[in-house]
Amino acid sequence: MRTWRAVIGVAALAAGLVLPAGAAAADPSSSPAPGSTVASVPDRVSVAVGPAEPRAEVTILVTDAAGVRRDVGDPVLRAGTATVDLDGGLTAGSYTVDWRVTDGAGTRSGTFLFAVAPAAAASVPAAAVTDLAGSAAVGLAAGLLLLVGGAATLLARAR
């Protein structure tokens, strides 16, 4: 009985330490919104990255379906939102936004898709929206829980 309590305590502690780190960077708001389809070509892409130091390194790369970069100039960071201008040649299609912010608090990053199409077109599937930091944290937590569960099973069988 005491062994099971220890195993459950370790699993809860591992999950508590890992999951909040990913949750902080998960699902930032942006313009255009992740997974959305917009009817008109945007002039810029904005990502809410949260509080960041004034000298934070900010990268936003916007690529079309062929992998051609469509962002121009350096991103600007103001009040927790990073913004980059887009070139004027965007047409109908899917676009990928990769963003990263590095400062004294660490690195936050993510990837999402948006599409440009007439209003009647379907939106980008929600399954295409990812957050790399959140995905890694959830995967690490799941791995730790599987490891602890496997150890508990082995201990129980050894008795």
N, C-alpha and C positions, 0 to 999 in steps of 0.2 A: 504493500500500500504506500509506503513512504517513497519507494522508487517512482511510482506513477506520479506522485505529487511533484517530485523533482523534475521529471520529464516534462510535465505540463508547465511548470514554472519556467524552465529553460526555453520551451517553445514560445510561450507568451512574451518573454523578455526579448527573444530574437526577433519576433514579429514586430514588437513595439519599437525596437531600435531601427529596423530596416524600413518599414512602411512609411513613417512620416517623412523620410528623406525624399522618397519618390513622390509623395503626395504634394509636396511644396511646389514641384515643377509641373504637375499634371494639369492638362487641359487649360492652357492659358487662353485668354480671350484674344481674338485677333480680328483684323479687317483686311480681306474677307475672312469670314468665319471658317474654321476647319471643316472640311467636307461639304462646303456650300457650293452652289452654282450661282454665279452672278450674271445678270443680263448685259451689263456694260463693262467694258475694260477698265479696271482700276488704275489710278495714277501711281499708287503706292501700296505697300503692304505694311501693316502695323501689327506688332505682337506685344501683348502685355507680359513683361518678363518679371515684374515685381520690383521691389526696392533693389537698387544697385548703386555701387559707389560711382562717383562722377568719372573716375578714370577706368571704369570697367571696359573690358574688351568685348565688343558686340559684333557679331557676324550674322547677317541674314542673306542667304543665297536663294534666289528664286529661279527655278529652271522649268523649261517647257518639256513636253513629252519626249522630245528628241535629246534632252540633256543640255540644251543651250541656255546659258545664263541670261536672264531677262532683267536682273536688278542692275541699277546704275548708281555710282557714287557710294559713299560710305553711309552706313546706318547712323541715325541720330537717336540718342537716348534722352528722353525727357519724362520725368515723373513716372518712372517705371514702365514706360512704353517705348519700344524700339521701332523705328520706322525707316524704310528704305524706299527710294523712288524706283519706278519701273520704266523700262524703255517704251517708246510709243508704238512698238510693233507687235504688241500682244494681239492674238486673234482667238477665235473659238478653240477650246481645247482644255486639257488638264495642266495644272501647274503645281510644282512641288516647292514648299517653303521649308528650308532647313535653317534653324536659328540656334545661336549659342551665345551665352553671356558668361564671361569669366571675371570674377572679382575676388576680393578677400573672403567672401562667404563661400566660394567654390564655383563650380561650373553647373549651369542649368542649360539644357538644350532640348530640342524637340523637332519633329517633322510633321507636317500636315499637307494635305492636298486641297486645292480649290479648283473650280472649273469656270470657264467663261463660255456661255452658251445663250441662245435666245431663251426668253422666259419659259417657253413650253418644254424645254429639255429637262431630263431627269438630273437629279443631284448626284454628287460623288458619294459612293457608299460609305456609311459610317465606319465600316471595317477598314477603310483605307486610312483613317486618322490614327496616328501613332504618337506616342510620347516616349522617347527613348529612355529618359531618366526614370519615369514611372514604370515602364516595362521591365527595366533591369531590376528595380527594387522589388517588384512583385515576384519576379523570377527567383531572385536571391532568397526572399522570404519563403517561397514555396519549397525551394531546395533545402533550406534549413529545417523546415518543418518535416519534410520527408526524411532527412537524415536523423533527426531526433526521434521520429516515429519508428524508423527502422531499428535504431538502437534500443528503444523501449521494447520492441517485439523480441529482439534477441535476448534481452535481459529477462523478459517474462518466460521465454522458452528454456532458458538456462536454469531456472528454478525448478 
